[in-house]
Amino acid sequence: MTVKSSSSLPMMRTGYTKILLEVFSQHNINVHQILEDSGLPPDLFDTDKDFLPVEPVRRMVYLLSSQVGVNNFSQLMRLAFRQRVIPQILGMFEQCETVRDALSISYEVFSYDTPGSQVNLVQEGTSHWFCRGATYEDTPGFIWGELFAILYIEELLQALTQTDWKLKKVRIQHTIPDVVEAALGKSVQLFVGHNNTEVFIDDETLNTKVNIRESDRQLKSPLVEWHTSFSDSVFTALLPYVKEHSLTVEQAAKLLKMTPRTFQRRLKDERTSFRKVKESLMLSASCELMEEGHSLTHIASQLGYNNISHYSRAFKRITGLTPKSYRKSILGLT
């Protein structure tokens, strides 16, 4: 099985990177810190460059995913693809009669959209797979690149067919499936250790007529206004305290020299809540303590949980993974 490739340096459209940051900024993410830690330009939102190197963008995706958890990450990625990214490329498929035709020219489309990309529709016996090729890296961030591609493909198929098209079979290069399993659910058959990231496309879907309406090509209004938000400041101010005990909204408001009512109102103005802020704080503090080498029992106690079972349930509710799986699959720690 072969996947067409490009000899050019892998790049991604700057506009798409901005869109991702806009979406994630709604979930208490300090965008300025993400830009700095990923190696992206600090003036990204003012730059006139059309493309960015893929490597810092991959790092950005990894950093975002490690802060919001698997469930939120996949939902926010889908939102970004559906509302802002895919409408920009649908016009390139207008002359295609069927989904098969559209996927057959996808290499040309994505070569324009993300130079250096390696995608193609390939046939294996009587089955067809839409493949994305990338040099395998044994790093925690690699699996997020695979999940990024899988979610993109599913949203693209939904847009081309105007249906609620769902994944059935997926192959990944990574050998640890926890992250992808958590994001896609148990209804998807998942196979690990393959040469490419591959999505199975059935014949009925391939023969479906492409139906692109004018409204499908129109970008939705900006998701959020990018700025240094109040919730960003709250997150930064409260992070040191959440490592010492479980904060209540009253304690948090007192630390910020506000009344609980004012504190909650300002969070509501930014379409968030103290519960969401606290979940982000717990996840961020957990990752820091894991990277410092602390045991899960110690971390649970440090964050104010009565026992490790309560901590594990809360952690899995936020991330989709147990702390043990998260530490191994995402942070690359044993």
C-alpha positions in Angstrom: 0.0 0.0 0.0 1.4 3.4 -0.9 0.5 6.9 0.0 1.3 9.8 -2.2 3.8 12.2 -0.7 5.2 15.6 -1.2 8.9 16.6 -1.1 8.1 20.0 0.3 8.5 21.0 3.9 5.3 20.0 5.8 3.3 23.2 6.5 -0.1 24.2 7.7 -2.2 27.3 6.9 -1.7 30.0 9.6 -5.5 30.7 9.5 -6.3 27.2 10.7 -3.9 27.5 13.6 -5.6 30.7 14.6 -9.0 29.0 14.4 -7.9 26.2 16.8 -6.6 28.7 19.3 -9.8 30.7 19.1 -11.9 27.6 19.9 -9.7 26.4 22.7 -9.5 29.9 24.3 -13.1 29.3 25.4 -11.9 26.6 27.8 -9.6 28.5 30.2 -6.5 28.1 28.0 -3.8 30.7 28.4 -3.2 31.2 24.7 -0.2 33.4 25.2 1.5 30.6 27.1 0.6 28.0 24.5 2.2 30.2 21.8 5.4 30.5 23.8 5.6 26.9 24.8 4.9 25.5 21.3 7.4 27.8 19.6 4.8 29.6 17.5 5.2 33.3 16.8 4.0 35.4 19.8 2.4 37.8 17.2 0.6 35.0 15.5 -2.8 36.8 15.3 -1.1 39.8 13.6 1.1 38.0 11.1 0.5 38.1 7.4 2.3 34.8 6.7 0.1 32.2 4.9 1.8 29.1 6.3 3.5 27.8 9.4 5.8 24.8 9.9 3.9 21.7 11.1 6.2 20.9 14.0 5.3 23.8 16.3 1.6 23.3 15.3 1.9 19.7 16.4 3.4 20.8 19.6 0.5 23.3 20.1 -2.1 20.5 19.5 -0.3 18.3 22.1 -0.2 21.1 24.7 -3.9 21.9 24.1 -4.9 18.3 24.4 -3.0 17.8 27.6 -4.8 20.7 29.2 -8.4 20.0 28.3 -8.5 16.2 28.2 -9.5 13.8 25.4 -13.3 14.4 25.5 -13.1 18.1 25.3 -10.3 18.0 22.8 -12.2 15.9 20.3 -15.4 18.0 20.7 -13.6 21.3 20.2 -11.6 20.0 17.2 -14.8 18.8 15.5 -16.3 22.3 16.1 -13.3 24.0 14.6 -13.3 21.7 11.5 -17.1 22.0 11.0 -17.5 25.7 11.4 -14.3 27.3 10.1 -11.9 24.9 8.4 -13.8 22.5 6.1 -16.0 25.3 4.6 -12.8 26.8 3.2 -12.0 23.7 1.0 -15.4 22.5 0.0 -15.4 24.6 -3.2 -12.5 22.5 -4.5 -14.7 19.5 -4.6 -17.6 21.1 -6.5 -16.8 19.4 -9.8 -16.8 16.0 -8.2 -19.8 13.8 -8.8 -19.2 11.2 -6.0 -17.4 10.9 -2.8 -15.0 8.5 -4.6 -14.1 11.3 -7.0 -13.6 13.8 -4.2 -11.3 11.6 -2.2 -9.4 10.6 -5.3 -8.3 14.3 -5.8 -7.8 14.9 -2.1 -4.0 14.8 -2.6 -4.2 17.9 -4.8 -6.6 19.6 -2.4 -4.6 19.0 0.7 -1.3 19.7 -1.0 -2.6 23.2 -1.6 -4.1 23.4 1.9 -1.3 21.8 3.9 1.9 21.6 1.8 3.8 18.4 2.5 0.7 16.4 3.4 0.6 12.7 2.4 -3.0 11.6 1.8 -4.7 9.4 -0.7 -7.6 7.0 -1.3 -6.2 3.4 -1.7 -7.7 0.1 -2.4 -6.7 -3.1 -0.5 -8.5 -6.1 -1.9 -12.2 -5.1 -2.0 -11.8 -2.5 0.7 -11.0 1.2 0.4 -9.1 3.2 3.0 -8.5 6.9 3.1 -4.9 7.2 4.3 -2.7 9.9 5.9 1.0 9.1 6.0 3.5 10.5 8.4 6.9 9.4 9.7 6.3 7.6 13.0 7.7 9.2 16.1 7.7 7.5 19.5 6.5 10.6 21.3 3.4 11.4 23.4 2.4 14.1 20.8 2.3 11.8 17.8 -1.0 10.2 18.7 -2.7 13.6 18.8 -1.6 14.2 15.2 -3.3 10.9 14.3 -6.5 11.8 16.2 -6.5 15.2 14.5 -6.4 13.6 11.1 -9.1 11.0 12.0 -11.6 13.7 13.2 -10.9 15.9 10.2 -11.7 13.0 7.8 -15.0 12.2 9.6 -16.1 15.8 9.5 -15.1 16.1 5.8 -17.2 13.0 4.9 -20.2 14.4 6.8 -19.8 17.6 4.8 -19.5 15.9 1.4 -22.4 13.6 2.0 -24.7 15.9 4.0 -25.2 13.0 6.4 -24.2 12.1 10.0 -21.5 9.8 8.6 -19.7 7.8 11.3 -16.4 6.0 11.4 -16.5 2.2 11.4 -12.9 1.0 11.1 -9.7 2.9 11.8 -6.0 2.0 11.7 -3.4 3.9 13.5 0.4 3.9 13.6 0.7 4.3 17.3 0.7 1.1 19.4 -1.1 2.5 22.4 -4.8 3.0 21.5 -6.1 4.6 24.8 -6.4 8.2 23.5 -8.1 7.3 20.2 -10.4 4.8 21.9 -11.5 7.4 24.4 -12.1 10.0 21.7 -13.9 7.8 19.2 -15.9 5.4 21.5 -16.3 1.7 21.5 -18.4 1.5 18.4 -15.3 2.0 16.2 -13.1 -0.9 15.4 -9.5 0.2 16.0 -6.3 -1.5 14.8 -2.9 -0.4 16.0 0.7 -0.6 14.6 0.0 0.2 11.0 2.2 2.1 8.5 -0.3 4.9 8.1 -3.3 6.5 9.8 -6.2 5.0 7.8 -10.0 5.3 7.8 -12.2 2.7 6.1 -14.7 4.0 3.6 -17.5 1.6 2.5 -18.6 1.4 -1.2 -22.0 2.9 -0.5 -20.3 6.0 0.9 -17.9 6.2 -2.0 -20.7 6.1 -4.5 -22.7 8.8 -2.7 -23.2 11.9 -4.8 -21.4 15.0 -3.5 -23.9 17.6 -2.4 -22.3 21.0 -1.6 -24.6 23.9 -1.0 -23.6 27.5 -1.2 -24.3 27.9 2.5 -21.9 25.0 3.3 -19.1 27.1 1.9 -19.8 30.1 4.1 -17.7 30.5 7.2 -19.5 30.9 10.4 -18.9 34.1 12.4 -15.8 34.1 14.6 -16.2 31.7 17.4 -14.7 34.0 20.0 -12.8 37.3 20.2 -9.2 36.5 21.0 -7.9 38.4 24.0 -6.3 37.9 27.4 -9.5 36.9 29.1 -10.5 37.1 32.7 -10.6 33.3 32.9 -7.0 33.1 31.7 -6.0 35.4 34.6 -8.1 33.3 37.1 -6.4 30.1 35.9 -2.9 31.6 36.3 -3.7 33.0 39.8 -5.3 29.9 41.2 -3.0 27.2 39.9 -0.5 27.4 42.8 -3.4 27.0 45.3 -5.1 24.1 43.7 -1.9 22.0 44.3 -2.4 22.5 48.0 -6.1 21.8 48.5 -9.5 21.6 46.7 -10.7 25.1 46.3 -14.3 26.2 46.8 -15.8 29.0 44.8 -15.9 31.1 48.0 -12.2 30.5 48.6 -11.3 31.3 45.0 -13.2 34.5 45.1 -11.5 35.5 48.3 -8.1 34.9 46.8 -9.0 37.1 43.9 -10.5 39.8 46.2 -14.0 39.5 44.8 -17.4 38.5 46.1 -18.5 35.0 45.0 -21.4 36.6 43.1 -19.1 38.9 41.1 -16.6 36.2 40.5 -19.2 33.8 39.0 -20.8 36.6 37.0 -17.6 37.5 35.3 -16.9 33.8 34.4 -20.4 33.5 33.0 -19.8 36.6 30.8 -17.0 34.6 29.2 -19.2 31.5 28.7 -17.5 29.4 31.4 -18.0 28.5 35.1 -16.0 27.8 38.2 -16.6 24.1 37.7 -14.9 24.2 34.3 -12.0 26.4 35.6 -11.5 24.0 38.5 -11.5 21.0 36.1 -8.8 22.6 34.0 -6.8 23.5 37.1 -7.0 19.9 38.4 -5.9 18.5 35.1 -3.0 21.0 34.7 -1.9 20.5 38.3 -2.1 16.7 37.9 0.1 16.8 34.8 2.7 18.9 36.5 2.8 16.7 39.6 3.0 13.6 37.4 5.9 15.1 35.4 7.6 15.8 38.8 7.5 12.0 39.5 4.9 12.0 42.3 2.7 8.9 42.8 -1.0 9.0 42.0 -1.8 8.4 45.6 0.3 11.5 46.5 -1.3 13.6 43.8 -4.8 12.6 44.9 -4.1 13.7 48.4 -2.4 16.9 47.3 -5.4 17.9 45.3 -7.8 17.4 48.1 -9.4 14.0 47.3 -10.3 11.6 50.1 -8.8 8.6 48.2 -7.3 7.6 44.9 -10.6 6.1 43.7 -12.4 9.4 44.0 -9.5 11.1 42.2 -9.4 8.5 39.4 -13.2 8.9 38.8 -13.0 12.7 38.6 -9.9 12.5 36.4 -11.5 10.1 33.9 -14.7 12.2 33.8 -12.7 15.1 32.6 -10.1 13.5 30.3 -11.8 10.2 29.2 -8.8 8.3 30.6 -7.7 7.0 33.9 -4.7 8.8 35.5 -2.5 5.8 34.9 -3.4 5.6 31.2 -3.1 9.4 30.8 0.3 9.4 32.4 1.5 6.7 30.0 -0.3 7.5 26.8 -0.2 11.3 26.8 2.7 12.4 29.0 4.9 9.4 28.0 5.7 8.6 31.6 6.0 5.1 33.2 
